[in-house]
Amino acid sequence: FAVMPWQLAHSLWMALTAASFIFAAMLMWQLAAEYAPQMAGGMMALFLMSSGVLLEVGNAAGISISLCVIAAWCFLRNRYAVGGVICLAVSLLIKPQNAGFVWIFLLLAGGMYRKRAWQTLLVAAVIALPTVAWVSHLAPHWPQELHANVTASMTQGAVNDPTPAAVDPRSPGAISISMQTVASVFSRNPKIYSAVTYLLCAPLLFVWMWKVLHTRSSIQQNYFALAAIAVLCMLPVYHRQHDTRLLLLIFPAFAMLWSRRGRIRWIAFGFTAIGIFFTAILPLRLMAIYSYNWLATLPGLAGKILYVLLQRPTTLVLFALGCFYLWAFCSAESTKVPDTASKVEI
């Protein structure tokens, strides 16, 4: 893309982003349609309608997330394994913070999934090592330059600063959605807000990993495991608004819960609907626009809490959504339908 004329590269990049994301959504709906085709289709339609930020910002997250979701479908269905390995490898190389925990799930799940994880790592290495060697030959000091670039972007008031001193939250995808953005409202000390973030997120990730390691692989368990980690992975490390499109992975688990009788279907609907709403760019931008000026004048703890609720609601919603799907994963009973991916080798 970099060597193409700008207009051609721009058009192809946008077309590839939109096409790959829609294709990934179709694959997730195919999984969800086995349990609740109409409800899953309606919820996913709302989710797709709120995903215009991928084209507005043009970030590589659109392609990275799409490839990650496509790979997840290949492994869950145990079809097109070679394509799934290539897709996940490329996704890891583009944005490892998006696809990394999906790779960890494959590694921990064991069986054929673990084999796919090692194959993915091998393909990623084959692609990456020649590139690193080439760049190192052309620019020997690139690691130091990259470190300086990242450090500069995270200083107070810079583009990647998680504190309220960062760039204007009214711009699309401007604010990080990690837990640091909430903790930093109450303390600007990086050591404190990072410690609070890890204290809140580490137990959830530990429970998730323990459950994956000690649970018999099944269709139901795998759907819930991916749904939980798709949400939780955004909280401890750097992510932005466009990275929330990884929530495509929650819809098969949601459809499972909706197909059940009782209160659980409505609880799942409530959490998922709120998650869709508060990860959409339009309501967040409207809240930021109408509260940006007067929030700065509110003093004390009450003002900070109101600032979080109106300027950083996505993080709180993701935390609640992640806890819900983690609970669903931990409390789910293994389905009687065997997971063929753990038995059939391709």
C-alpha positions as CSV (number, residue, x, y, z in Angstrom):
1,F,0.0,0.0,0.0
2,A,2.8,2.4,0.8
3,V,4.3,2.2,-2.7
4,M,0.9,2.8,-4.4
5,P,-0.4,6.2,-5.4
6,W,-2.3,7.7,-2.5
7,Q,-5.8,7.6,-4.0
8,L,-5.5,4.0,-5.1
9,A,-4.0,2.9,-1.8
10,H,-6.7,4.8,0.1
11,S,-9.5,3.3,-1.8
12,L,-8.1,-0.3,-1.7
13,W,-7.4,0.0,2.1
14,M,-10.9,1.2,2.8
15,A,-12.5,-1.5,0.6
16,L,-10.3,-4.2,2.2
17,T,-11.2,-3.0,5.7
18,A,-15.0,-3.0,5.0
19,A,-15.1,-6.3,3.1
20,S,-13.0,-8.2,5.6
21,F,-15.0,-6.9,8.6
22,I,-18.3,-7.7,7.0
23,F,-17.1,-11.2,6.0
24,A,-15.9,-11.8,9.6
25,A,-19.3,-10.7,10.9
26,M,-21.0,-13.1,8.5
27,L,-18.9,-16.0,9.9
28,M,-19.8,-15.1,13.5
29,W,-23.5,-14.9,12.6
30,Q,-23.2,-18.3,11.1
31,L,-22.1,-19.7,14.4
32,A,-24.7,-17.7,16.4
33,A,-27.5,-18.7,13.9
34,E,-27.4,-22.3,15.2
35,Y,-29.0,-21.0,18.5
36,A,-30.8,-17.7,17.8
37,P,-30.5,-16.5,14.2
38,Q,-32.9,-13.6,14.3
39,M,-31.9,-12.1,17.6
40,A,-28.2,-12.6,16.9
41,G,-28.7,-11.0,13.4
42,G,-30.5,-8.0,14.8
43,M,-27.8,-7.4,17.5
44,M,-25.0,-7.8,15.0
45,A,-26.8,-5.4,12.6
46,L,-26.7,-2.7,15.3
47,F,-23.1,-3.6,16.0
48,L,-22.2,-3.2,12.3
49,M,-24.1,0.1,12.1
50,S,-21.9,1.4,14.9
51,S,-18.6,0.3,13.3
52,G,-18.1,3.2,10.9
53,V,-15.2,4.3,13.1
54,L,-13.1,1.7,11.3
55,L,-13.5,3.6,8.0
56,E,-13.5,7.1,9.7
57,V,-10.1,6.5,11.4
58,G,-8.7,4.0,8.9
59,N,-6.7,2.3,11.6
60,A,-5.2,-1.1,10.9
61,A,-7.3,-2.6,13.7
62,G,-10.1,-3.1,11.1
63,I,-8.1,-5.6,9.1
64,S,-6.3,-7.1,12.1
65,I,-9.6,-7.8,14.0
66,S,-11.2,-9.2,10.9
67,L,-8.4,-11.6,10.3
68,C,-8.4,-12.6,13.9
69,V,-12.2,-13.4,13.8
70,I,-11.9,-15.2,10.5
71,A,-9.1,-17.4,12.0
72,A,-11.2,-18.1,15.1
73,W,-14.0,-19.3,12.9
74,C,-11.6,-21.6,11.0
75,F,-10.4,-23.2,14.2
76,L,-13.8,-23.5,15.8
77,R,-15.2,-25.2,12.7
78,N,-12.0,-27.1,12.0
79,R,-12.1,-25.9,8.4
80,Y,-9.5,-24.1,6.2
81,A,-6.9,-24.6,8.9
82,V,-4.1,-23.3,6.7
83,G,-6.0,-20.1,6.0
84,G,-6.8,-19.7,9.6
85,V,-3.2,-20.0,10.6
86,I,-2.1,-17.4,8.0
87,C,-4.9,-15.0,9.0
88,L,-4.0,-15.2,12.7
89,A,-0.3,-14.9,12.1
90,V,-0.8,-11.7,10.0
91,S,-3.3,-10.4,12.6
92,L,-0.7,-10.9,15.3
93,L,2.0,-9.1,13.3
94,I,-0.3,-6.1,12.6
95,K,-1.7,-5.6,16.1
96,P,-0.7,-8.2,18.7
97,Q,-2.7,-6.5,21.4
98,N,-5.9,-7.5,19.5
99,A,-5.1,-11.1,18.5
100,G,-2.7,-12.0,21.2
101,F,-5.2,-13.3,23.8
102,V,-7.0,-15.3,21.1
103,W,-3.6,-17.0,20.4
104,I,-3.2,-17.6,24.1
105,F,-6.6,-19.3,24.2
106,L,-5.5,-21.7,21.5
107,L,-2.3,-22.4,23.3
108,L,-4.0,-23.1,26.7
109,A,-7.0,-25.1,25.2
110,G,-4.7,-27.9,24.2
111,G,-5.3,-30.6,21.5
112,M,-5.6,-29.4,18.0
113,Y,-5.9,-25.8,19.1
114,R,-2.5,-25.9,20.6
115,K,-1.1,-27.3,17.4
116,R,-2.7,-24.4,15.5
117,A,-1.1,-21.9,18.0
118,W,2.4,-23.2,17.4
119,Q,1.8,-23.3,13.6
120,T,0.6,-19.6,13.8
121,L,3.7,-18.6,15.8
122,L,6.0,-20.3,13.2
123,V,4.3,-18.6,10.3
124,A,4.5,-15.2,12.1
125,A,8.2,-15.8,12.6
126,V,8.8,-16.7,9.0
127,I,7.1,-13.5,7.9
128,A,8.6,-11.2,10.6
129,L,12.2,-12.2,10.8
130,P,13.1,-11.3,7.2
131,T,11.3,-8.0,7.6
132,V,13.2,-7.2,10.8
133,A,16.5,-8.1,9.2
134,W,15.7,-5.9,6.2
135,V,14.6,-2.9,8.4
136,S,17.7,-3.4,10.7
137,H,19.9,-3.2,7.6
138,L,18.3,0.0,6.4
139,A,17.9,1.6,9.8
140,P,20.2,0.0,12.4
141,H,18.9,2.2,15.3
142,W,15.2,1.5,14.7
143,P,14.6,-0.1,18.2
144,Q,15.9,3.1,20.0
145,E,13.9,5.3,17.6
146,L,10.7,3.3,18.2
147,H,11.2,3.4,22.0
148,A,11.7,7.2,21.8
149,N,8.6,7.5,19.6
150,V,6.5,5.5,22.0
151,T,7.8,7.3,25.1
152,A,7.1,10.7,23.5
153,S,3.5,9.7,22.6
154,M,2.8,8.7,26.2
155,T,4.0,11.9,27.9
156,Q,1.4,14.1,29.6
157,G,-0.9,15.6,27.1
158,A,0.4,13.5,24.2
159,V,-1.8,11.4,22.0
160,N,-1.4,8.1,24.0
161,D,-1.6,9.7,27.5
162,P,-4.4,7.9,29.4
163,T,-5.0,10.8,31.8
164,P,-7.6,13.6,31.3
165,A,-4.8,15.8,30.0
166,A,-4.7,13.8,26.7
167,V,-6.1,14.9,23.4
168,D,-9.7,16.1,23.0
169,P,-12.0,13.2,23.7
170,R,-14.5,14.5,21.2
171,S,-12.4,13.4,18.3
172,P,-13.0,9.8,16.9
173,G,-11.0,7.1,18.6
174,A,-9.0,9.6,20.5
175,I,-9.2,8.1,24.0
176,S,-7.8,4.9,25.1
177,I,-10.3,2.5,26.6
178,S,-8.0,0.6,28.9
179,M,-8.6,0.7,32.7
180,Q,-5.8,3.2,33.1
181,T,-8.0,5.9,31.6
182,V,-10.4,5.5,34.5
183,A,-7.8,5.1,37.3
184,S,-5.9,8.1,36.0
185,V,-8.8,10.4,36.6
186,F,-8.3,9.9,40.4
187,S,-4.5,9.9,40.3
188,R,-2.1,11.2,37.6
189,N,0.7,9.1,39.0
190,P,1.5,6.4,36.4
191,K,2.6,3.9,39.0
192,I,-0.6,4.3,40.9
193,Y,-3.1,4.1,38.0
194,S,-1.2,1.2,36.4
195,A,-1.1,-0.7,39.7
196,V,-4.9,-0.2,40.1
197,T,-5.4,-1.4,36.6
198,Y,-3.4,-4.6,37.1
199,L,-5.0,-5.2,40.5
200,L,-8.4,-5.2,38.9
201,C,-7.6,-7.1,35.7
202,A,-5.1,-9.7,36.8
203,P,-7.5,-11.8,38.9
204,L,-10.0,-11.9,36.0
205,L,-7.4,-13.0,33.5
206,F,-6.0,-15.6,36.0
207,V,-9.5,-17.1,36.5
208,W,-10.0,-17.2,32.7
209,M,-6.7,-18.9,32.1
210,W,-7.3,-21.4,34.9
211,K,-10.7,-22.2,33.5
212,V,-9.4,-22.7,30.0
213,L,-6.6,-25.0,31.3
214,H,-8.9,-27.1,33.5
215,T,-12.0,-27.4,31.3
216,R,-12.7,-30.1,28.7
217,S,-12.8,-28.5,25.3
218,S,-16.3,-28.2,23.9
219,I,-18.3,-26.0,21.5
220,Q,-20.1,-24.3,24.3
221,Q,-17.0,-23.7,26.5
222,N,-15.0,-22.4,23.5
223,Y,-17.6,-19.8,22.6
224,F,-17.8,-18.5,26.2
225,A,-14.0,-18.5,26.5
226,L,-13.6,-16.4,23.4
227,A,-16.4,-14.1,24.4
228,A,-14.9,-13.4,27.8
229,I,-11.3,-12.8,26.6
230,A,-12.5,-10.6,23.7
231,V,-13.7,-8.2,26.3
232,L,-11.2,-8.6,29.1
233,C,-8.1,-8.3,26.8
234,M,-9.0,-4.6,26.2
235,L,-8.7,-3.5,29.8
236,P,-5.2,-4.1,31.0
237,V,-3.3,-2.9,27.9
238,Y,-3.5,-0.1,25.4
239,H,-6.6,-0.1,23.2
240,R,-8.7,2.5,21.5
241,Q,-12.3,2.8,20.4
242,H,-11.8,1.0,17.1
243,D,-10.4,-2.0,18.9
244,T,-13.8,-2.7,20.5
245,R,-14.9,-4.2,17.2
246,L,-13.2,-7.4,18.5
247,L,-16.6,-7.8,20.3
248,L,-17.7,-9.7,17.2
249,L,-16.5,-12.8,19.1
250,I,-19.2,-12.4,21.8
251,F,-22.2,-13.1,19.6
252,P,-22.1,-16.9,19.4
253,A,-22.0,-17.0,23.2
254,F,-24.8,-14.4,23.4
255,A,-26.9,-16.4,21.0
256,M,-26.4,-19.5,23.2
257,L,-27.6,-17.6,26.3
258,W,-30.6,-16.1,24.4
259,S,-31.7,-19.6,23.3
260,R,-32.1,-20.6,27.0
261,R,-35.3,-20.0,29.0
262,G,-35.5,-17.9,32.1
263,R,-33.9,-14.6,33.3
264,I,-30.4,-15.4,31.9
265,R,-31.5,-14.6,28.3
266,W,-32.6,-11.1,29.3
267,I,-29.5,-10.6,31.5
268,A,-27.4,-11.5,28.5
269,F,-29.4,-9.2,26.3
270,G,-29.0,-6.3,28.7
271,F,-25.3,-6.6,29.1
272,T,-24.7,-7.2,25.4
273,A,-27.0,-4.3,24.3
274,I,-25.3,-1.9,26.7
275,G,-21.9,-3.1,25.4
276,I,-22.9,-2.4,21.8
277,F,-24.3,1.0,22.7
278,F,-21.4,2.3,24.7
279,T,-18.8,1.1,22.3
280,A,-20.5,2.9,19.4
281,I,-18.8,6.2,18.4
282,L,-21.9,8.3,18.0
283,P,-23.3,8.2,21.5
284,L,-19.9,8.6,23.0
285,R,-19.1,11.6,20.9
286,L,-22.4,13.2,21.7
287,M,-21.8,12.7,25.5
288,A,-18.3,14.1,25.1
289,I,-19.4,17.1,23.2
290,Y,-22.2,18.2,25.6
291,S,-20.3,17.5,28.8
292,Y,-16.7,18.5,27.8
293,N,-16.8,22.2,28.8
294,W,-18.8,22.1,32.1
295,L,-17.2,18.9,33.5
296,A,-13.9,20.7,33.9
297,T,-15.5,23.1,36.4
298,L,-16.8,20.4,38.8
299,P,-14.6,20.0,41.8
300,G,-13.9,17.1,44.1
301,L,-14.6,13.4,44.1
302,A,-18.1,13.9,42.7
303,G,-16.8,15.8,39.7
304,K,-14.3,13.0,39.0
305,I,-16.9,10.3,39.2
306,L,-19.2,12.2,36.9
307,Y,-16.3,12.8,34.5
308,V,-15.7,9.0,34.3
309,L,-19.4,8.3,33.7
310,L,-19.8,10.8,30.9
311,Q,-16.3,10.9,29.3
312,R,-15.0,7.4,29.9
313,P,-18.1,5.1,30.1
314,T,-16.7,2.5,27.7
315,T,-14.1,1.2,30.1
316,L,-16.7,0.6,32.9
317,V,-19.1,-1.1,30.5
318,L,-16.4,-3.3,29.1
319,F,-15.4,-4.3,32.7
320,A,-19.0,-5.3,33.5
321,L,-19.4,-7.1,30.2
322,G,-16.2,-9.0,30.6
323,C,-17.2,-10.0,34.2
324,F,-20.5,-11.2,32.9
325,Y,-19.1,-13.4,30.1
326,L,-16.4,-14.7,32.4
327,W,-19.1,-15.7,34.9
328,A,-21.0,-17.4,32.0
329,F,-17.8,-19.2,31.0
330,C,-17.1,-20.4,34.5
331,S,-20.7,-21.6,35.2
332,A,-21.4,-23.2,31.8
333,E,-21.7,-26.9,31.6
334,S,-19.9,-28.7,28.8
335,T,-22.1,-29.5,25.9
336,K,-22.6,-33.1,24.9
337,V,-21.5,-32.3,21.3
338,P,-17.8,-33.0,21.0
339,D,-15.4,-30.4,19.7
340,T,-14.1,-32.0,16.5
341,A,-11.2,-29.5,16.4
342,S,-9.6,-31.4,19.4
343,K,-9.8,-34.8,17.6
344,V,-9.5,-34.4,13.9
345,E,-6.2,-33.5,12.4
346,I,-5.9,-31.8,9.0
